[in-house]
Every structure is written in C-alpha cells, then in structure tokens.
Amino acid sequence: MSEVIGDVILPSLKIEGTAQEVAVKIFENIVSPNTEMLFKNDPQAAAVFAYQIMGLAVSQYADLVSTKHFKKHMDIVTHNLVQILKKERGELSN
C-alpha cells in the first residue's frame, strides 16, 4: 500500500485556450508545483507521482488513437526525450 504523501494544492483556476495551451497551463499550475513540493520533502515520492501522472496521460492518449499511431508517436517522443537528456547530461558522443 502506498504511503500518503500529504496535501496536494489544486488552485481554483479557469483555464482557457487551445488544447496545447490548456495542457501547458494545467502542467504549469497544478502538476509541476506539486511535483516540486513533493521533491523538497521526499524525492522518491515526487518520482512516483511524476511516473503515475505520465502513465495516466499515456494511457489516456492510447485510448484515443490507433495502436499503430500510438506506437509511432511514443517511439518519436521517447527517442527525442532521450536525446535531449543525453545532451543536457553531457552523455552524447561526438
């Protein structure tokens, strides 16, 4: 059973815009601040929280598109993210 992590703050916001703008605002105003708060108190809990948010979002996306489309986009996103991480962490070979 998972341990209770404490209070999570959900600001009362009215969020409007395009799908991308709304997603960014939700992330910036709800997900990110709560991940940062968790990280200060318990880095492992923050990692679990972020992992769960990622899994839920990926699952929701998978429900909305074909398996072929899903696999293609997950491969692209994963590849690009790994490349960015390697560059930021100085892990790319010249």
MIDOSE-1310 file (N, C-alpha, C; in nm, 2 decimals, decimal comma, always signed):
residues 94
msev	+0,08/-0,12/+0,00/+0,00/+0,00/+0,00/+0,09/+0,12/+0,00; +0,05/+0,22/-0,08/+0,13/+0,34/-0,09/+0,11/+0,43/+0,04; +0,21/+0,51/+0,07/+0,21/+0,60/+0,18/+0,15/+0,73/+0,14; +0,07/+0,79/+0,23/+0,01/+0,92/+0,20/+0,12/+1,02/+0,19
igdv	+0,11/+1,10/+0,09/+0,22/+1,20/+0,07/+0,20/+1,34/+0,12; +0,08/+1,36/+0,17/+0,05/+1,50/+0,22/-0,05/+1,57/+0,13; -0,07/+1,70/+0,16/-0,16/+1,78/+0,09/-0,11/+1,81/-0,05; -0,20/+1,81/-0,15/-0,17/+1,85/-0,28/-0,26/+1,97/-0,31
ilps	-0,20/+2,08/-0,36/-0,27/+2,20/-0,38/-0,33/+2,20/-0,52; -0,46/+2,22/-0,53/-0,53/+2,24/-0,66/-0,59/+2,38/-0,66; -0,52/+2,47/-0,72/-0,57/+2,61/-0,73/-0,70/+2,61/-0,81; -0,79/+2,70/-0,76/-0,91/+2,72/-0,84/-0,88/+2,81/-0,96
lkie	-0,88/+2,76/-1,07/-0,84/+2,83/-1,19/-0,95/+2,81/-1,30; -0,96/+2,91/-1,38/-1,04/+2,89/-1,51/-0,93/+2,89/-1,62; -0,92/+2,78/-1,68/-0,82/+2,76/-1,79/-0,89/+2,76/-1,92; -0,84/+2,85/-2,01/-0,90/+2,86/-2,14/-0,78/+2,86/-2,24
gtaq	-0,81/+2,82/-2,37/-0,71/+2,82/-2,47/-0,73/+2,70/-2,56; -0,63/+2,68/-2,65/-0,62/+2,57/-2,73/-0,59/+2,44/-2,65; -0,60/+2,33/-2,70/-0,57/+2,20/-2,63/-0,43/+2,21/-2,58; -0,34/+2,26/-2,66/-0,20/+2,26/-2,61/-0,18/+2,37/-2,50
evav	-0,24/+2,48/-2,51/-0,23/+2,59/-2,41/-0,29/+2,54/-2,28; -0,41/+2,47/-2,28/-0,47/+2,42/-2,16/-0,38/+2,32/-2,10; -0,33/+2,23/-2,18/-0,24/+2,12/-2,12/-0,12/+2,19/-2,05; -0,06/+2,29/-2,12/+0,06/+2,35/-2,06/+0,02/+2,42/-1,93
kife	-0,09/+2,49/-1,93/-0,14/+2,56/-1,81/-0,17/+2,47/-1,69; -0,23/+2,35/-1,72/-0,25/+2,25/-1,62/-0,12/+2,20/-1,56; -0,03/+2,18/-1,65/+0,10/+2,13/-1,61/+0,17/+2,23/-1,52; +0,18/+2,36/-1,57/+0,25/+2,46/-1,50/+0,18/+2,50/-1,37
nivs	+0,05/+2,50/-1,36/-0,02/+2,55/-1,24/-0,06/+2,44/-1,14; -0,06/+2,31/-1,18/-0,10/+2,21/-1,09/+0,01/+2,10/-1,08; +0,04/+2,04/-1,19/+0,13/+1,92/-1,18/+0,27/+1,96/-1,13; +0,33/+2,06/-1,20/+0,47/+2,10/-1,17/+0,49/+2,15/-1,03
pnte	+0,40/+2,24/-0,98/+0,42/+2,29/-0,84/+0,41/+2,18/-0,74; +0,32/+2,09/-0,76/+0,30/+1,98/-0,67/+0,42/+1,88/-0,67; +0,47/+1,86/-0,79/+0,59/+1,77/-0,80/+0,71/+1,84/-0,73; +0,72/+1,97/-0,75/+0,83/+2,04/-0,68/+0,82/+2,04/-0,53
mlfk	+0,69/+2,05/-0,48/+0,67/+2,05/-0,34/+0,70/+1,91/-0,28; +0,66/+1,80/-0,35/+0,69/+1,67/-0,31/+0,84/+1,64/-0,31; +0,91/+1,69/-0,42/+1,05/+1,67/-0,43/+1,13/+1,73/-0,31; +1,09/+1,84/-0,26/+1,15/+1,91/-0,14/+1,14/+1,82/-0,02
ndpq	+1,03/+1,75/+0,00/+1,01/+1,67/+0,11/+1,05/+1,52/+0,10; +1,03/+1,47/-0,02/+1,06/+1,33/-0,05/+1,08/+1,30/-0,20; +1,20/+1,31/-0,24/+1,23/+1,29/-0,39/+1,17/+1,16/-0,45; +1,17/+1,06/-0,37/+1,12/+0,93/-0,42/+0,97/+0,94/-0,45
aaav	+0,90/+1,01/-0,35/+0,75/+1,03/-0,37/+0,73/+1,12/-0,49; +0,81/+1,22/-0,52/+0,80/+1,30/-0,64/+0,82/+1,22/-0,76; +0,91/+1,13/-0,76/+0,94/+1,04/-0,88/+0,82/+0,95/-0,91; +0,76/+0,90/-0,80/+0,64/+0,81/-0,81/+0,52/+0,89/-0,87
fayq	+0,50/+1,01/-0,81/+0,40/+1,10/-0,85/+0,41/+1,13/-1,00; +0,53/+1,17/-1,05/+0,55/+1,20/-1,19/+0,53/+1,08/-1,28; +0,58/+0,97/-1,23/+0,56/+0,84/-1,31/+0,41/+0,81/-1,32; +0,33/+0,83/-1,22/+0,19/+0,80/-1,22/+0,12/+0,90/-1,32
imgl	+0,15/+1,02/-1,31/+0,09/+1,12/-1,40/+0,13/+1,09/-1,54; +0,25/+1,05/-1,57/+0,29/+1,01/-1,70/+0,21/+0,89/-1,75; +0,20/+0,79/-1,67/+0,13/+0,67/-1,71/-0,01/+0,70/-1,74; -0,08/+0,78/-1,65/-0,22/+0,81/-1,68/-0,24/+0,89/-1,81
avsq	-0,15/+0,98/-1,83/-0,16/+1,06/-1,96/-0,13/+0,97/-2,08; -0,03/+0,89/-2,07/+0,00/+0,80/-2,18/-0,12/+0,70/-2,21; -0,18/+0,65/-2,10/-0,29/+0,56/-2,12/-0,41/+0,63/-2,18; -0,43/+0,75/-2,14/-0,54/+0,83/-2,20/-0,52/+0,85/-2,35
yadl	-0,40/+0,89/-2,38/-0,37/+0,91/-2,52/-0,38/+0,77/-2,60; -0,34/+0,66/-2,54/-0,35/+0,53/-2,61/-0,50/+0,50/-2,64; -0,59/+0,54/-2,55/-0,73/+0,51/-2,57/-0,79/+0,59/-2,69; -0,72/+0,70/-2,73/-0,78/+0,79/-2,83/-0,73/+0,77/-2,97
vstk	-0,62/+0,69/-2,99/-0,56/+0,68/-3,12/-0,54/+0,53/-3,15; -0,51/+0,50/-3,28/-0,49/+0,36/-3,31/-0,36/+0,31/-3,25; -0,34/+0,18/-3,24/-0,22/+0,12/-3,18/-0,10/+0,16/-3,27; -0,12/+0,16/-3,40/-0,01/+0,20/-3,49/+0,04/+0,34/-3,47
hfkk	-0,06/+0,43/-3,46/-0,04/+0,57/-3,43/+0,03/+0,59/-3,30; -0,02/+0,52/-3,20/+0,03/+0,53/-3,06/+0,18/+0,49/-3,06; +0,21/+0,38/-3,11/+0,35/+0,32/-3,11/+0,44/+0,42/-3,18; +0,40/+0,47/-3,30/+0,48/+0,56/-3,38/+0,51/+0,69/-3,29
hmdi	+0,41/+0,75/-3,23/+0,43/+0,87/-3,16/+0,51/+0,85/-3,03; +0,49/+0,73/-2,96/+0,56/+0,70/-2,84/+0,71/+0,68/-2,87; +0,74/+0,61/-2,98/+0,88/+0,59/-3,03/+0,95/+0,73/-3,05; +0,88/+0,82/-3,12/+0,93/+0,95/-3,15/+0,96/+1,03/-3,03
vthn	+0,86/+1,04/-2,94/+0,87/+1,11/-2,81/+0,98/+1,06/-2,73; +0,99/+0,93/-2,71/+1,09/+0,86/-2,63/+1,23/+0,89/-2,69; +1,24/+0,87/-2,82/+1,37/+0,90/-2,88/+1,42/+1,04/-2,86; +1,33/+1,14/-2,89/+1,36/+1,28/-2,87/+1,39/+1,31/-2,73
lvqi	+1,32/+1,26/-2,64/+1,34/+1,29/-2,49/+1,48/+1,24/-2,45; +1,51/+1,12/-2,49/+1,64/+1,06/-2,45/+1,75/+1,14/-2,51; +1,74/+1,19/-2,64/+1,84/+1,27/-2,70/+1,86/+1,40/-2,62; +1,75/+1,46/-2,58/+1,76/+1,59/-2,51/+1,83/+1,56/-2,37
lkke	+1,79/+1,45/-2,30/+1,85/+1,42/-2,17/+2,00/+1,39/-2,19; +2,04/+1,32/-2,29/+2,18/+1,29/-2,31/+2,26/+1,42/-2,34; +2,20/+1,51/-2,42/+2,27/+1,64/-2,45/+2,28/+1,72/-2,32; +2,17/+1,73/-2,24/+2,18/+1,81/-2,12/+2,27/+1,75/-2,02
rgel	+2,29/+1,62/-2,02/+2,37/+1,55/-1,92/+2,51/+1,52/-1,97; +2,54/+1,57/-2,09/+2,68/+1,55/-2,14/+2,71/+1,41/-2,18; +2,61/+1,33/-2,22/+2,63/+1,19/-2,25/+2,63/+1,16/-2,40; +2,63/+1,26/-2,48/+2,64/+1,24/-2,62/+2,78/+1,22/-2,67
sn	+2,81/+1,12/-2,75/+2,94/+1,11/-2,81/+2,95/+1,19/-2,93; +3,07/+1,25/-2,95/+3,09/+1,34/-3,06/+3,12/+1,26/-3,19
